[in-house]
Amino acid sequence: MHKDSNQRASVLQHVSQNIRRLRHAADLSQTALAEKSGVSRRMLVAIEAGEKNVSLTTLDRIAEALDVAFSDLIQAPDNRDPSRINELAWTGVHSGSKAVLLASSKASREVELWEWRLEPGEVYPSEADADGWSEQLYVLQGCLTLLIEDQAYRLAAGEFFTFASNRMHAYRNDGEVAVRFVRNVVI
């Protein structure tokens, strides 16, 4: 499950620490990063101080200017696993509105977005994909059994999983109700 909206303050801290650390690693001043990203220096100062609730678009621009992934900005500094990010990235004005970045994968060509439904007892065996391919799954309803080679993972509604798909894998519904899930194929 993803983190609650009360985690927003810690994510602002992550963003603040990560931007500062990555800016220093790139040997950029705040002014230079502002010019390179198109984000005002004043806003960068506020973001690095942890005082600014920044838009996702602004973070994208900063990440691009630093030549890093978006996830590198919002992920906890001590957590470098892109397959298990699970960080609240945005909260809305209305209670309950939010965006949570669950996982990230590098793509060399494209990402396919699939909606799947497996009825009880259904199984879909998949061949191993090419090296470098990965999949991201998010279960919407029911319980999905993901088989990767000889290991089984049970994913309930609200859970997600990311894996390198260059191994034999299958999707199975061992439950009593249909399972619905979203599948991203990262190519």
PyMOL CGO cylinders between C-alpha atoms (Angstrom):
from pymol import cmd
from pymol.cgo import CYLINDER

trace = [
    CYLINDER, 0.00, 0.00, 0.00, 1.11, 3.54, -0.52, 0.3, 1, 1, 1, 1, 1, 1,
    CYLINDER, 1.11, 3.54, -0.52, 1.93, 6.00, 2.20, 0.3, 1, 1, 1, 1, 1, 1,
    CYLINDER, 1.93, 6.00, 2.20, -0.70, 8.32, 3.67, 0.3, 1, 1, 1, 1, 1, 1,
    CYLINDER, -0.70, 8.32, 3.67, -0.84, 12.03, 2.96, 0.3, 1, 1, 1, 1, 1, 1,
    CYLINDER, -0.84, 12.03, 2.96, 0.72, 12.77, 6.36, 0.3, 1, 1, 1, 1, 1, 1,
    CYLINDER, 0.72, 12.77, 6.36, 3.98, 11.66, 4.72, 0.3, 1, 1, 1, 1, 1, 1,
    CYLINDER, 3.98, 11.66, 4.72, 3.95, 14.80, 2.53, 0.3, 1, 1, 1, 1, 1, 1,
    CYLINDER, 3.95, 14.80, 2.53, 6.31, 16.72, 4.86, 0.3, 1, 1, 1, 1, 1, 1,
    CYLINDER, 6.31, 16.72, 4.86, 8.93, 13.97, 4.69, 0.3, 1, 1, 1, 1, 1, 1,
    CYLINDER, 8.93, 13.97, 4.69, 8.71, 13.91, 0.89, 0.3, 1, 1, 1, 1, 1, 1,
    CYLINDER, 8.71, 13.91, 0.89, 9.31, 17.67, 0.82, 0.3, 1, 1, 1, 1, 1, 1,
    CYLINDER, 9.31, 17.67, 0.82, 12.41, 16.98, 2.93, 0.3, 1, 1, 1, 1, 1, 1,
    CYLINDER, 12.41, 16.98, 2.93, 13.51, 14.26, 0.48, 0.3, 1, 1, 1, 1, 1, 1,
    CYLINDER, 13.51, 14.26, 0.48, 13.06, 16.65, -2.44, 0.3, 1, 1, 1, 1, 1, 1,
    CYLINDER, 13.06, 16.65, -2.44, 14.95, 19.37, -0.59, 0.3, 1, 1, 1, 1, 1, 1,
    CYLINDER, 14.95, 19.37, -0.59, 17.89, 17.12, 0.33, 0.3, 1, 1, 1, 1, 1, 1,
    CYLINDER, 17.89, 17.12, 0.33, 18.04, 15.38, -3.05, 0.3, 1, 1, 1, 1, 1, 1,
    CYLINDER, 18.04, 15.38, -3.05, 17.99, 18.56, -5.14, 0.3, 1, 1, 1, 1, 1, 1,
    CYLINDER, 17.99, 18.56, -5.14, 20.70, 20.12, -3.00, 0.3, 1, 1, 1, 1, 1, 1,
    CYLINDER, 20.70, 20.12, -3.00, 22.84, 16.93, -3.11, 0.3, 1, 1, 1, 1, 1, 1,
    CYLINDER, 22.84, 16.93, -3.11, 22.38, 16.45, -6.87, 0.3, 1, 1, 1, 1, 1, 1,
    CYLINDER, 22.38, 16.45, -6.87, 22.98, 20.13, -7.60, 0.3, 1, 1, 1, 1, 1, 1,
    CYLINDER, 22.98, 20.13, -7.60, 26.26, 20.00, -5.66, 0.3, 1, 1, 1, 1, 1, 1,
    CYLINDER, 26.26, 20.00, -5.66, 27.25, 16.75, -7.42, 0.3, 1, 1, 1, 1, 1, 1,
    CYLINDER, 27.25, 16.75, -7.42, 26.67, 18.48, -10.77, 0.3, 1, 1, 1, 1, 1, 1,
    CYLINDER, 26.67, 18.48, -10.77, 28.73, 21.44, -9.53, 0.3, 1, 1, 1, 1, 1, 1,
    CYLINDER, 28.73, 21.44, -9.53, 25.86, 23.86, -10.18, 0.3, 1, 1, 1, 1, 1, 1,
    CYLINDER, 25.86, 23.86, -10.18, 24.94, 26.96, -8.21, 0.3, 1, 1, 1, 1, 1, 1,
    CYLINDER, 24.94, 26.96, -8.21, 21.28, 27.68, -7.55, 0.3, 1, 1, 1, 1, 1, 1,
    CYLINDER, 21.28, 27.68, -7.55, 21.47, 30.39, -10.20, 0.3, 1, 1, 1, 1, 1, 1,
    CYLINDER, 21.47, 30.39, -10.20, 22.96, 27.98, -12.77, 0.3, 1, 1, 1, 1, 1, 1,
    CYLINDER, 22.96, 27.98, -12.77, 20.31, 25.34, -12.01, 0.3, 1, 1, 1, 1, 1, 1,
    CYLINDER, 20.31, 25.34, -12.01, 17.59, 27.98, -12.25, 0.3, 1, 1, 1, 1, 1, 1,
    CYLINDER, 17.59, 27.98, -12.25, 18.82, 29.01, -15.69, 0.3, 1, 1, 1, 1, 1, 1,
    CYLINDER, 18.82, 29.01, -15.69, 19.21, 25.43, -16.88, 0.3, 1, 1, 1, 1, 1, 1,
    CYLINDER, 19.21, 25.43, -16.88, 15.78, 24.30, -15.61, 0.3, 1, 1, 1, 1, 1, 1,
    CYLINDER, 15.78, 24.30, -15.61, 13.73, 27.42, -16.25, 0.3, 1, 1, 1, 1, 1, 1,
    CYLINDER, 13.73, 27.42, -16.25, 12.68, 27.41, -12.58, 0.3, 1, 1, 1, 1, 1, 1,
    CYLINDER, 12.68, 27.41, -12.58, 13.22, 30.70, -10.75, 0.3, 1, 1, 1, 1, 1, 1,
    CYLINDER, 13.22, 30.70, -10.75, 16.09, 30.91, -8.29, 0.3, 1, 1, 1, 1, 1, 1,
    CYLINDER, 16.09, 30.91, -8.29, 13.63, 32.10, -5.64, 0.3, 1, 1, 1, 1, 1, 1,
    CYLINDER, 13.63, 32.10, -5.64, 11.59, 28.91, -6.09, 0.3, 1, 1, 1, 1, 1, 1,
    CYLINDER, 11.59, 28.91, -6.09, 14.74, 26.73, -5.96, 0.3, 1, 1, 1, 1, 1, 1,
    CYLINDER, 14.74, 26.73, -5.96, 15.79, 28.40, -2.71, 0.3, 1, 1, 1, 1, 1, 1,
    CYLINDER, 15.79, 28.40, -2.71, 12.33, 27.67, -1.23, 0.3, 1, 1, 1, 1, 1, 1,
    CYLINDER, 12.33, 27.67, -1.23, 12.37, 24.06, -2.50, 0.3, 1, 1, 1, 1, 1, 1,
    CYLINDER, 12.37, 24.06, -2.50, 15.84, 23.40, -1.08, 0.3, 1, 1, 1, 1, 1, 1,
    CYLINDER, 15.84, 23.40, -1.08, 14.68, 24.88, 2.22, 0.3, 1, 1, 1, 1, 1, 1,
    CYLINDER, 14.68, 24.88, 2.22, 11.72, 22.47, 2.23, 0.3, 1, 1, 1, 1, 1, 1,
    CYLINDER, 11.72, 22.47, 2.23, 9.25, 25.35, 2.28, 0.3, 1, 1, 1, 1, 1, 1,
    CYLINDER, 9.25, 25.35, 2.28, 7.67, 25.00, -1.16, 0.3, 1, 1, 1, 1, 1, 1,
    CYLINDER, 7.67, 25.00, -1.16, 4.98, 22.53, -2.24, 0.3, 1, 1, 1, 1, 1, 1,
    CYLINDER, 4.98, 22.53, -2.24, 6.26, 22.14, -5.78, 0.3, 1, 1, 1, 1, 1, 1,
    CYLINDER, 6.26, 22.14, -5.78, 4.34, 20.95, -8.85, 0.3, 1, 1, 1, 1, 1, 1,
    CYLINDER, 4.34, 20.95, -8.85, 5.21, 17.69, -10.57, 0.3, 1, 1, 1, 1, 1, 1,
    CYLINDER, 5.21, 17.69, -10.57, 5.99, 19.63, -13.76, 0.3, 1, 1, 1, 1, 1, 1,
    CYLINDER, 5.99, 19.63, -13.76, 8.52, 21.78, -11.91, 0.3, 1, 1, 1, 1, 1, 1,
    CYLINDER, 8.52, 21.78, -11.91, 10.17, 18.66, -10.48, 0.3, 1, 1, 1, 1, 1, 1,
    CYLINDER, 10.17, 18.66, -10.48, 10.32, 17.18, -13.98, 0.3, 1, 1, 1, 1, 1, 1,
    CYLINDER, 10.32, 17.18, -13.98, 12.11, 20.30, -15.23, 0.3, 1, 1, 1, 1, 1, 1,
    CYLINDER, 12.11, 20.30, -15.23, 14.60, 20.21, -12.36, 0.3, 1, 1, 1, 1, 1, 1,
    CYLINDER, 14.60, 20.21, -12.36, 15.24, 16.47, -12.86, 0.3, 1, 1, 1, 1, 1, 1,
    CYLINDER, 15.24, 16.47, -12.86, 15.86, 17.02, -16.57, 0.3, 1, 1, 1, 1, 1, 1,
    CYLINDER, 15.86, 17.02, -16.57, 18.26, 19.90, -15.85, 0.3, 1, 1, 1, 1, 1, 1,
    CYLINDER, 18.26, 19.90, -15.85, 20.16, 17.69, -13.38, 0.3, 1, 1, 1, 1, 1, 1,
    CYLINDER, 20.16, 17.69, -13.38, 20.08, 14.77, -15.84, 0.3, 1, 1, 1, 1, 1, 1,
    CYLINDER, 20.08, 14.77, -15.84, 18.45, 12.43, -13.30, 0.3, 1, 1, 1, 1, 1, 1,
    CYLINDER, 18.45, 12.43, -13.30, 15.17, 10.53, -13.10, 0.3, 1, 1, 1, 1, 1, 1,
    CYLINDER, 15.17, 10.53, -13.10, 12.12, 12.15, -11.51, 0.3, 1, 1, 1, 1, 1, 1,
    CYLINDER, 12.12, 12.15, -11.51, 12.18, 9.40, -8.89, 0.3, 1, 1, 1, 1, 1, 1,
    CYLINDER, 12.18, 9.40, -8.89, 15.70, 10.46, -7.83, 0.3, 1, 1, 1, 1, 1, 1,
    CYLINDER, 15.70, 10.46, -7.83, 14.20, 13.72, -6.56, 0.3, 1, 1, 1, 1, 1, 1,
    CYLINDER, 14.20, 13.72, -6.56, 11.34, 12.37, -4.44, 0.3, 1, 1, 1, 1, 1, 1,
    CYLINDER, 11.34, 12.37, -4.44, 12.77, 9.10, -3.14, 0.3, 1, 1, 1, 1, 1, 1,
    CYLINDER, 12.77, 9.10, -3.14, 14.08, 8.91, 0.41, 0.3, 1, 1, 1, 1, 1, 1,
    CYLINDER, 14.08, 8.91, 0.41, 17.86, 9.54, 0.25, 0.3, 1, 1, 1, 1, 1, 1,
    CYLINDER, 17.86, 9.54, 0.25, 18.59, 6.22, 1.98, 0.3, 1, 1, 1, 1, 1, 1,
    CYLINDER, 18.59, 6.22, 1.98, 16.24, 4.26, -0.33, 0.3, 1, 1, 1, 1, 1, 1,
    CYLINDER, 16.24, 4.26, -0.33, 17.70, 3.78, -3.80, 0.3, 1, 1, 1, 1, 1, 1,
    CYLINDER, 17.70, 3.78, -3.80, 15.45, 0.93, -5.00, 0.3, 1, 1, 1, 1, 1, 1,
    CYLINDER, 15.45, 0.93, -5.00, 13.47, 2.23, -7.99, 0.3, 1, 1, 1, 1, 1, 1,
    CYLINDER, 13.47, 2.23, -7.99, 11.23, -0.85, -7.91, 0.3, 1, 1, 1, 1, 1, 1,
    CYLINDER, 11.23, -0.85, -7.91, 9.81, 0.13, -4.46, 0.3, 1, 1, 1, 1, 1, 1,
    CYLINDER, 9.81, 0.13, -4.46, 9.62, 3.93, -4.31, 0.3, 1, 1, 1, 1, 1, 1,
    CYLINDER, 9.62, 3.93, -4.31, 6.09, 4.25, -2.83, 0.3, 1, 1, 1, 1, 1, 1,
    CYLINDER, 6.09, 4.25, -2.83, 6.34, 8.00, -2.13, 0.3, 1, 1, 1, 1, 1, 1,
    CYLINDER, 6.34, 8.00, -2.13, 3.56, 10.56, -2.05, 0.3, 1, 1, 1, 1, 1, 1,
    CYLINDER, 3.56, 10.56, -2.05, 4.50, 13.06, -4.76, 0.3, 1, 1, 1, 1, 1, 1,
    CYLINDER, 4.50, 13.06, -4.76, 1.48, 15.40, -4.75, 0.3, 1, 1, 1, 1, 1, 1,
    CYLINDER, 1.48, 15.40, -4.75, -1.52, 16.27, -2.62, 0.3, 1, 1, 1, 1, 1, 1,
    CYLINDER, -1.52, 16.27, -2.62, -4.51, 18.23, -3.82, 0.3, 1, 1, 1, 1, 1, 1,
    CYLINDER, -4.51, 18.23, -3.82, -6.66, 20.90, -2.28, 0.3, 1, 1, 1, 1, 1, 1,
    CYLINDER, -6.66, 20.90, -2.28, -9.43, 18.36, -1.60, 0.3, 1, 1, 1, 1, 1, 1,
    CYLINDER, -9.43, 18.36, -1.60, -8.78, 15.76, 1.09, 0.3, 1, 1, 1, 1, 1, 1,
    CYLINDER, -8.78, 15.76, 1.09, -7.89, 12.41, -0.46, 0.3, 1, 1, 1, 1, 1, 1,
    CYLINDER, -7.89, 12.41, -0.46, -6.57, 13.80, -3.75, 0.3, 1, 1, 1, 1, 1, 1,
    CYLINDER, -6.57, 13.80, -3.75, -3.03, 12.55, -4.22, 0.3, 1, 1, 1, 1, 1, 1,
    CYLINDER, -3.03, 12.55, -4.22, -0.44, 11.09, -6.58, 0.3, 1, 1, 1, 1, 1, 1,
    CYLINDER, -0.44, 11.09, -6.58, 1.88, 8.36, -5.34, 0.3, 1, 1, 1, 1, 1, 1,
    CYLINDER, 1.88, 8.36, -5.34, 4.94, 7.29, -7.34, 0.3, 1, 1, 1, 1, 1, 1,
    CYLINDER, 4.94, 7.29, -7.34, 5.06, 3.55, -6.75, 0.3, 1, 1, 1, 1, 1, 1,
    CYLINDER, 5.06, 3.55, -6.75, 8.00, 2.48, -8.89, 0.3, 1, 1, 1, 1, 1, 1,
    CYLINDER, 8.00, 2.48, -8.89, 10.23, 3.54, -11.74, 0.3, 1, 1, 1, 1, 1, 1,
    CYLINDER, 10.23, 3.54, -11.74, 11.97, 1.67, -14.55, 0.3, 1, 1, 1, 1, 1, 1,
    CYLINDER, 11.97, 1.67, -14.55, 14.30, 2.85, -17.26, 0.3, 1, 1, 1, 1, 1, 1,
    CYLINDER, 14.30, 2.85, -17.26, 12.89, 2.54, -20.78, 0.3, 1, 1, 1, 1, 1, 1,
    CYLINDER, 12.89, 2.54, -20.78, 14.90, 2.52, -23.96, 0.3, 1, 1, 1, 1, 1, 1,
    CYLINDER, 14.90, 2.52, -23.96, 11.99, 2.66, -26.41, 0.3, 1, 1, 1, 1, 1, 1,
    CYLINDER, 11.99, 2.66, -26.41, 8.48, 2.68, -24.98, 0.3, 1, 1, 1, 1, 1, 1,
    CYLINDER, 8.48, 2.68, -24.98, 6.16, 1.76, -22.14, 0.3, 1, 1, 1, 1, 1, 1,
    CYLINDER, 6.16, 1.76, -22.14, 2.98, -0.21, -22.78, 0.3, 1, 1, 1, 1, 1, 1,
    CYLINDER, 2.98, -0.21, -22.78, -0.01, 0.28, -20.45, 0.3, 1, 1, 1, 1, 1, 1,
    CYLINDER, -0.01, 0.28, -20.45, -2.34, -2.72, -20.15, 0.3, 1, 1, 1, 1, 1, 1,
    CYLINDER, -2.34, -2.72, -20.15, -5.56, -3.35, -18.22, 0.3, 1, 1, 1, 1, 1, 1,
    CYLINDER, -5.56, -3.35, -18.22, -6.01, -7.03, -17.34, 0.3, 1, 1, 1, 1, 1, 1,
    CYLINDER, -6.01, -7.03, -17.34, -8.89, -9.10, -15.97, 0.3, 1, 1, 1, 1, 1, 1,
    CYLINDER, -8.89, -9.10, -15.97, -8.50, -12.76, -15.04, 0.3, 1, 1, 1, 1, 1, 1,
    CYLINDER, -8.50, -12.76, -15.04, -11.53, -14.77, -13.96, 0.3, 1, 1, 1, 1, 1, 1,
    CYLINDER, -11.53, -14.77, -13.96, -11.17, -17.33, -11.12, 0.3, 1, 1, 1, 1, 1, 1,
    CYLINDER, -11.17, -17.33, -11.12, -8.90, -20.21, -12.18, 0.3, 1, 1, 1, 1, 1, 1,
    CYLINDER, -8.90, -20.21, -12.18, -7.51, -18.34, -15.21, 0.3, 1, 1, 1, 1, 1, 1,
    CYLINDER, -7.51, -18.34, -15.21, -3.78, -18.36, -15.89, 0.3, 1, 1, 1, 1, 1, 1,
    CYLINDER, -3.78, -18.36, -15.89, -1.77, -16.46, -18.49, 0.3, 1, 1, 1, 1, 1, 1,
    CYLINDER, -1.77, -16.46, -18.49, 1.72, -17.89, -19.08, 0.3, 1, 1, 1, 1, 1, 1,
    CYLINDER, 1.72, -17.89, -19.08, 4.20, -15.42, -20.55, 0.3, 1, 1, 1, 1, 1, 1,
    CYLINDER, 4.20, -15.42, -20.55, 7.44, -16.13, -22.34, 0.3, 1, 1, 1, 1, 1, 1,
    CYLINDER, 7.44, -16.13, -22.34, 10.62, -14.51, -21.08, 0.3, 1, 1, 1, 1, 1, 1,
    CYLINDER, 10.62, -14.51, -21.08, 11.07, -11.06, -22.60, 0.3, 1, 1, 1, 1, 1, 1,
    CYLINDER, 11.07, -11.06, -22.60, 14.30, -9.67, -24.01, 0.3, 1, 1, 1, 1, 1, 1,
    CYLINDER, 14.30, -9.67, -24.01, 17.04, -8.55, -21.62, 0.3, 1, 1, 1, 1, 1, 1,
    CYLINDER, 17.04, -8.55, -21.62, 16.41, -5.03, -20.34, 0.3, 1, 1, 1, 1, 1, 1,
    CYLINDER, 16.41, -5.03, -20.34, 12.61, -5.35, -20.33, 0.3, 1, 1, 1, 1, 1, 1,
    CYLINDER, 12.61, -5.35, -20.33, 10.65, -5.03, -17.09, 0.3, 1, 1, 1, 1, 1, 1,
    CYLINDER, 10.65, -5.03, -17.09, 7.06, -5.01, -15.91, 0.3, 1, 1, 1, 1, 1, 1,
    CYLINDER, 7.06, -5.01, -15.91, 5.17, -3.01, -13.32, 0.3, 1, 1, 1, 1, 1, 1,
    CYLINDER, 5.17, -3.01, -13.32, 1.94, -4.44, -11.91, 0.3, 1, 1, 1, 1, 1, 1,
    CYLINDER, 1.94, -4.44, -11.91, -0.74, -2.76, -9.78, 0.3, 1, 1, 1, 1, 1, 1,
    CYLINDER, -0.74, -2.76, -9.78, -3.70, -4.80, -8.54, 0.3, 1, 1, 1, 1, 1, 1,
    CYLINDER, -3.70, -4.80, -8.54, -7.05, -2.99, -8.61, 0.3, 1, 1, 1, 1, 1, 1,
    CYLINDER, -7.05, -2.99, -8.61, -9.37, -5.78, -7.46, 0.3, 1, 1, 1, 1, 1, 1,
    CYLINDER, -9.37, -5.78, -7.46, -9.00, -9.31, -6.17, 0.3, 1, 1, 1, 1, 1, 1,
    CYLINDER, -9.00, -9.31, -6.17, -5.72, -11.11, -5.58, 0.3, 1, 1, 1, 1, 1, 1,
    CYLINDER, -5.72, -11.11, -5.58, -3.16, -11.84, -8.30, 0.3, 1, 1, 1, 1, 1, 1,
    CYLINDER, -3.16, -11.84, -8.30, -0.65, -14.66, -8.09, 0.3, 1, 1, 1, 1, 1, 1,
    CYLINDER, -0.65, -14.66, -8.09, 2.48, -13.70, -10.01, 0.3, 1, 1, 1, 1, 1, 1,
    CYLINDER, 2.48, -13.70, -10.01, 4.76, -16.60, -10.85, 0.3, 1, 1, 1, 1, 1, 1,
    CYLINDER, 4.76, -16.60, -10.85, 8.38, -15.79, -11.73, 0.3, 1, 1, 1, 1, 1, 1,
    CYLINDER, 8.38, -15.79, -11.73, 10.24, -18.97, -12.61, 0.3, 1, 1, 1, 1, 1, 1,
    CYLINDER, 10.24, -18.97, -12.61, 9.59, -21.16, -9.53, 0.3, 1, 1, 1, 1, 1, 1,
    CYLINDER, 9.59, -21.16, -9.53, 8.65, -18.39, -7.10, 0.3, 1, 1, 1, 1, 1, 1,
    CYLINDER, 8.65, -18.39, -7.10, 5.07, -17.22, -6.37, 0.3, 1, 1, 1, 1, 1, 1,
    CYLINDER, 5.07, -17.22, -6.37, 4.07, -13.73, -5.20, 0.3, 1, 1, 1, 1, 1, 1,
    CYLINDER, 4.07, -13.73, -5.20, 0.53, -12.95, -4.03, 0.3, 1, 1, 1, 1, 1, 1,
    CYLINDER, 0.53, -12.95, -4.03, -0.56, -9.37, -4.66, 0.3, 1, 1, 1, 1, 1, 1,
    CYLINDER, -0.56, -9.37, -4.66, -3.80, -8.07, -3.13, 0.3, 1, 1, 1, 1, 1, 1,
    CYLINDER, -3.80, -8.07, -3.13, -5.79, -5.04, -4.26, 0.3, 1, 1, 1, 1, 1, 1,
    CYLINDER, -5.79, -5.04, -4.26, -3.71, -1.89, -3.73, 0.3, 1, 1, 1, 1, 1, 1,
    CYLINDER, -3.71, -1.89, -3.73, -0.37, -3.71, -3.93, 0.3, 1, 1, 1, 1, 1, 1,
    CYLINDER, -0.37, -3.71, -3.93, 2.24, -3.40, -6.67, 0.3, 1, 1, 1, 1, 1, 1,
    CYLINDER, 2.24, -3.40, -6.67, 5.27, -5.24, -7.93, 0.3, 1, 1, 1, 1, 1, 1,
    CYLINDER, 5.27, -5.24, -7.93, 8.08, -4.46, -10.39, 0.3, 1, 1, 1, 1, 1, 1,
    CYLINDER, 8.08, -4.46, -10.39, 10.34, -7.11, -11.91, 0.3, 1, 1, 1, 1, 1, 1,
    CYLINDER, 10.34, -7.11, -11.91, 12.77, -7.81, -14.74, 0.3, 1, 1, 1, 1, 1, 1,
    CYLINDER, 12.77, -7.81, -14.74, 10.66, -9.79, -17.23, 0.3, 1, 1, 1, 1, 1, 1,
    CYLINDER, 10.66, -9.79, -17.23, 13.51, -11.61, -18.99, 0.3, 1, 1, 1, 1, 1, 1,
    CYLINDER, 13.51, -11.61, -18.99, 12.52, -14.75, -17.07, 0.3, 1, 1, 1, 1, 1, 1,
    CYLINDER, 12.52, -14.75, -17.07, 9.55, -17.09, -17.50, 0.3, 1, 1, 1, 1, 1, 1,
    CYLINDER, 9.55, -17.09, -17.50, 6.57, -15.61, -15.68, 0.3, 1, 1, 1, 1, 1, 1,
    CYLINDER, 6.57, -15.61, -15.68, 2.81, -16.07, -15.44, 0.3, 1, 1, 1, 1, 1, 1,
    CYLINDER, 2.81, -16.07, -15.44, -0.26, -14.36, -14.01, 0.3, 1, 1, 1, 1, 1, 1,
    CYLINDER, -0.26, -14.36, -14.01, -2.80, -16.54, -12.19, 0.3, 1, 1, 1, 1, 1, 1,
    CYLINDER, -2.80, -16.54, -12.19, -6.07, -16.00, -10.35, 0.3, 1, 1, 1, 1, 1, 1,
    CYLINDER, -6.07, -16.00, -10.35, -6.30, -18.44, -7.45, 0.3, 1, 1, 1, 1, 1, 1,
    CYLINDER, -6.30, -18.44, -7.45, -9.19, -16.51, -5.88, 0.3, 1, 1, 1, 1, 1, 1,
    CYLINDER, -9.19, -16.51, -5.88, -12.98, -16.75, -5.90, 0.3, 1, 1, 1, 1, 1, 1,
    CYLINDER, -12.98, -16.75, -5.90, -13.54, -13.42, -7.70, 0.3, 1, 1, 1, 1, 1, 1,
    CYLINDER, -13.54, -13.42, -7.70, -12.12, -11.82, -10.82, 0.3, 1, 1, 1, 1, 1, 1,
    CYLINDER, -12.12, -11.82, -10.82, -8.76, -10.09, -10.44, 0.3, 1, 1, 1, 1, 1, 1,
    CYLINDER, -8.76, -10.09, -10.44, -8.18, -6.78, -12.22, 0.3, 1, 1, 1, 1, 1, 1,
    CYLINDER, -8.18, -6.78, -12.22, -4.73, -5.29, -12.56, 0.3, 1, 1, 1, 1, 1, 1,
    CYLINDER, -4.73, -5.29, -12.56, -2.76, -2.73, -14.52, 0.3, 1, 1, 1, 1, 1, 1,
    CYLINDER, -2.76, -2.73, -14.52, 0.40, -3.93, -16.24, 0.3, 1, 1, 1, 1, 1, 1,
    CYLINDER, 0.40, -3.93, -16.24, 3.11, -1.66, -17.62, 0.3, 1, 1, 1, 1, 1, 1,
    CYLINDER, 3.11, -1.66, -17.62, 5.59, -3.30, -19.95, 0.3, 1, 1, 1, 1, 1, 1,
    CYLINDER, 5.59, -3.30, -19.95, 8.79, -1.24, -20.01, 0.3, 1, 1, 1, 1, 1, 1,
    CYLINDER, 8.79, -1.24, -20.01, 10.72, -1.83, -23.22, 0.3, 1, 1, 1, 1, 1, 1,
]
cmd.load_cgo(trace, "trace")
